[in-house]
Amino acid sequence: MILAVLVGILNVALFVLFGGEARGRLPFLVLAAILGAYAGQAIGVWLGDPVRIGDFGLLSSSAVAWVGMAIVAIVSTLGPTRRT
């Protein structure tokens, strides 16, 4: 579980670094990445992950974390915009 949190936060940092600003969706990105890394680790155990740290599947957890962050980014783009 600790590695899932670390992998999720690292992937969010990379997502923000390459994607630019996150502003109000940052907490949602962090939550999606951590849950995605945790789910990806379970998938990696079941299917077998080529890049492992002990029993933790690094490649599958990162891939599912990025899918979760992409879903958050897409949903936040489709939502209403703030008018000031």
C-alpha positions as a LaTeX table, in Angstrom:
\begin{tabular}{lrrr}
\hline
Residue & $x$ (\AA) & $y$ (\AA) & $z$ (\AA) \\
\hline
Met1 & 0.00 & 0.00 & 0.00 \\
Ile2 & 2.84 & 2.40 & 0.77 \\
Leu3 & 4.41 & 1.80 & $-2.63$ \\
Ala4 & 1.04 & 2.43 & $-4.31$ \\
Val5 & 0.87 & 5.84 & $-2.61$ \\
Leu6 & 4.45 & 6.68 & $-3.61$ \\
Val7 & 3.95 & 5.53 & $-7.20$ \\
Gly8 & 0.68 & 7.47 & $-7.40$ \\
Ile9 & 2.25 & 10.70 & $-6.15$ \\
Leu10 & 5.26 & 10.29 & $-8.44$ \\
Asn11 & 2.99 & 9.76 & $-11.44$ \\
Val12 & 0.94 & 12.85 & $-10.53$ \\
Ala13 & 4.16 & 14.86 & $-10.34$ \\
Leu14 & 5.14 & 13.64 & $-13.80$ \\
Phe15 & 1.63 & 14.31 & $-15.12$ \\
Val16 & 1.71 & 17.90 & $-13.87$ \\
Leu17 & 5.28 & 18.37 & $-15.10$ \\
Phe18 & 4.44 & 17.28 & $-18.63$ \\
Gly19 & 0.82 & 18.44 & $-18.74$ \\
Gly20 & 1.18 & 21.89 & $-17.22$ \\
Glu21 & $-1.15$ & 23.19 & $-14.55$ \\
Ala22 & $-3.54$ & 21.14 & $-12.44$ \\
Arg23 & $-5.10$ & 23.82 & $-10.18$ \\
Gly24 & $-8.37$ & 22.62 & $-8.65$ \\
Arg25 & $-8.19$ & 19.09 & $-9.97$ \\
Leu26 & $-4.92$ & 18.21 & $-8.18$ \\
Pro27 & $-6.60$ & 16.41 & $-5.24$ \\
Phe28 & $-8.68$ & 14.39 & $-7.70$ \\
Leu29 & $-5.56$ & 13.54 & $-9.71$ \\
Val30 & $-3.76$ & 12.36 & $-6.58$ \\
Leu31 & $-6.71$ & 10.23 & $-5.49$ \\
Ala32 & $-7.15$ & 8.72 & $-8.97$ \\
Ala33 & $-3.43$ & 7.97 & $-9.27$ \\
Ile34 & $-3.20$ & 6.31 & $-5.85$ \\
Leu35 & $-6.32$ & 4.21 & $-6.44$ \\
Gly36 & $-5.10$ & 3.41 & $-9.95$ \\
Ala37 & $-1.68$ & 2.35 & $-8.68$ \\
Tyr38 & $-3.33$ & 0.14 & $-6.07$ \\
Ala39 & $-5.65$ & $-1.44$ & $-8.67$ \\
Gly40 & $-2.80$ & $-1.77$ & $-11.15$ \\
Gln41 & $-0.73$ & $-3.59$ & $-8.58$ \\
Ala42 & $-3.54$ & $-6.11$ & $-8.13$ \\
Ile43 & $-3.74$ & $-6.55$ & $-11.90$ \\
Gly44 & 0.04 & $-6.95$ & $-12.06$ \\
Val45 & $-0.03$ & $-9.71$ & $-9.47$ \\
Trp46 & $-2.78$ & $-11.50$ & $-11.36$ \\
Leu47 & $-1.30$ & $-11.17$ & $-14.88$ \\
Gly48 & 2.37 & $-10.94$ & $-14.01$ \\
Asp49 & 4.34 & $-7.73$ & $-14.32$ \\
Pro50 & 7.75 & $-7.64$ & $-16.02$ \\
Val51 & 8.99 & $-4.71$ & $-13.90$ \\
Arg52 & 8.64 & $-5.59$ & $-10.22$ \\
Ile53 & 9.90 & $-4.22$ & $-6.93$ \\
Gly54 & 9.57 & $-7.22$ & $-4.66$ \\
Asp55 & 5.92 & $-8.19$ & $-5.05$ \\
Phe56 & 4.88 & $-4.79$ & $-6.35$ \\
Gly57 & 4.19 & $-4.55$ & $-10.10$ \\
Leu58 & 5.61 & $-1.17$ & $-11.08$ \\
Leu59 & 4.68 & $-1.13$ & $-14.77$ \\
Ser60 & 1.05 & $-2.16$ & $-14.34$ \\
Ser61 & 0.49 & 0.15 & $-11.37$ \\
Ser62 & 1.92 & 3.13 & $-13.26$ \\
Ala63 & $-0.13$ & 2.34 & $-16.36$ \\
Val64 & $-3.42$ & 2.14 & $-14.46$ \\
Ala65 & $-2.51$ & 5.29 & $-12.49$ \\
Trp66 & $-2.07$ & 7.16 & $-15.78$ \\
Val67 & $-5.42$ & 5.82 & $-17.00$ \\
Gly68 & $-7.06$ & 7.14 & $-13.84$ \\
Met69 & $-5.43$ & 10.54 & $-14.23$ \\
Ala70 & $-6.48$ & 10.68 & $-17.88$ \\
Ile71 & $-10.08$ & 9.99 & $-16.88$ \\
Val72 & $-9.95$ & 12.83 & $-14.33$ \\
Ala73 & $-8.45$ & 15.18 & $-16.92$ \\
Ile74 & $-11.10$ & 14.30 & $-19.50$ \\
Val75 & $-13.98$ & 14.65 & $-17.05$ \\
Ser76 & $-12.66$ & 17.98 & $-15.78$ \\
Thr77 & $-12.45$ & 19.28 & $-19.34$ \\
Leu78 & $-16.02$ & 18.25 & $-20.07$ \\
Gly79 & $-17.38$ & 19.91 & $-16.94$ \\
Pro80 & $-18.68$ & 23.48 & $-16.76$ \\
Thr81 & $-16.20$ & 26.33 & $-16.76$ \\
Arg82 & $-16.09$ & 29.11 & $-14.22$ \\
Arg83 & $-17.19$ & 32.53 & $-15.43$ \\
Thr84 & $-15.59$ & 35.49 & $-13.72$ \\
\hline
\end{tabular}
